[in-house]
Amino acid sequence: MTQSEFLHIVMPFKDKLYRLAKRLLISSEEAEDATQEVLMKLWAGKKQMERYRNVEAFAMTMTKNFCLDRLKSKQSGNLKLVHSNYAEEGASLQREVETRNSVEWVERIMEELPEQQRMILQLRDVEEYDYEEIEKLLDMKPTAIRVALSRARKAVRDKLIEKHRYGIG
């Protein structure tokens, strides 16, 4: 496999790998390192890549496992909490501030969710994976995925409602 063939296969989902790593590791720098590490492992195993039916799913699983290992290691105490700011172009300053604030609140709430719920919510609602793909990635039954997703969404919704009712929570 040539470098250009590898890039043609991997580049379309590289950002998804990063977003999953960022969701799990919080820190942009750690997520970049994790993504780079997974891409290097994929390159090292490029000869076996043709054996995989879904290279993207394989890479997402590698990313998930790498990040979870990283979190479990002693180095996880050094992870930095860094929040991204998102902005809509053409939005008024007030709307931009409100949007950024809402996104930050949802991110904070998601970080408080149990690991499994956080991952399922990320894969389904942020990355827009199908239930079948999540099933394969996380090795879970469809019912368990739907229950965890429902609970995660409810927790986020309840916390947002509480925040809006009482102000800063």
N, C-alpha and C positions, 0 to 999 in steps of 0.2 A: 504494500500500500504506500503510495507516495504521500508527501506532505500535503499537496493540494487536495488529494482525495480525502485524507484525514480531516482537513479543515472544512471541506464541503459537507462532511458528515456531522462533525462536532459543533461547528460555529452556530447553526440554527438554535441549539438549546443551551449554549454556554451561559447565557444570562439567567436561564432557569436554575442552573446549577448554583450560580452566585446567589440568587434570591433565596433558595432553600438554605444555603450555608449561612446567609445573613440572618435569616429567621431563627436558625438554631443557635448560632454563635453570637448574635447581636452586633458584634464589632465588624465594621466594614473591612478593616485590615485583616482580621482573622478569616473573614469570609473570602476575601481575595486570595489569601494564602491557601485556604482549603480548596478553592476552585482550581487554582494553579496546580496544586498537588494532585487532584483528581485528573486533570487534563494530562499531566505528566505520566500518571499511571496508565491512562488510556493510550497515550502515545507508545509507552513501553510495551503494551500488550496489543499493539495494532494488528499483529499477525492473526491473533485470535478473534479480532473484532467481527469478522465475517460470520462467525459461528452464532453471534447473538441475533435473535429475531428483532429485538428492539434495543438499539444501542442507547437511546435516550433513557429508557427505563433503567438499563444497567448502570448508566452514569449517575442517574438520580439516586439509585440505591447505594452506589459507591460513595456519593457525596453525603448522604444521610449517615451511613456507617462511619465515615471518616470524622464527621462533625460530632457524632455521639461519642466516639472514642476520644476525641479531643476534649470534649466536655468532662469526660470521666478521668482524664489524666490530671496529673498534678498541675500542669500548666494552665488548667482551666481557671485557676484563681487569678490569673493575669489578664483574663479577657476584659476588654474595655467596653463600657456601655456607651454606645454612640448612636444617636438618632439621626435618621435622614430627614431632610426637609423636602417636601414635595410642593411644587407650585404649578398652577394652571396658567398658561400664557393668556394674556388678555383679560384676566380676571381683575376685578378691582382689588385694591390693597386690602380692604376689609374682608372681602370674600377669600382672598388668598390666605390671610392670617387665620380665618375660621377653618378653612379647609386643612391647612397645615396642622392646626390644633387638633382637629378631629382625627386626622390620620395618626398623629402622635398618640392620642388617647387610645385609639384602636390598637396600635402597636404595643403600647404599655399593657393594655388589658390582655392581649394575646400572649405576651411574655409571662403573665401570671398563670396562664392555663397549664394544666398538666401536659407533659411532653407529648403524649399521644394525641390529645385533642388539638394542641397547637400545630402539630405536624399535619394532621388531617385537614384542619381549617386552611392552612397554608397551601397544601396541595390542591384542594378542591376549589376554594374561593379566590385564592390569589393566582395560583398557577393554572387553574381551570382544567385539572385532570379529570378524566372520567372515573367513575367508581371502580370500574374493572382495573384501571391502571393503578389506582391507589391500593386496591386489593392485592395486586401482585407486588407492588413496591413495599408494602408494610406487612405482607403475609397475614392478612386479617380477613375475617368473614364479612360479607357485605352488610349484614345486619349490625355487626359491631361498628363498622365504619359509619353507618347512618346514625346510630345512636350517639357515638362520640361527636360526630359533626353537629348533630342537633343540640347536644349539651354545650358544645363550644360556642355555637352561635347564640344560644340562650344566655350563656354567661356574659358574652360580649355585649349583647343587647341590654341585659339587666344592669351591668356596670355603667353603660352609656346613659341609660335612663336615670340611674342614681346620680351620675355626675351632672347631668343637665338639670335635675330637680334641685340639687343642693349646691350647685356650683362646683368649685374645685374639690375633688374627692381624695 
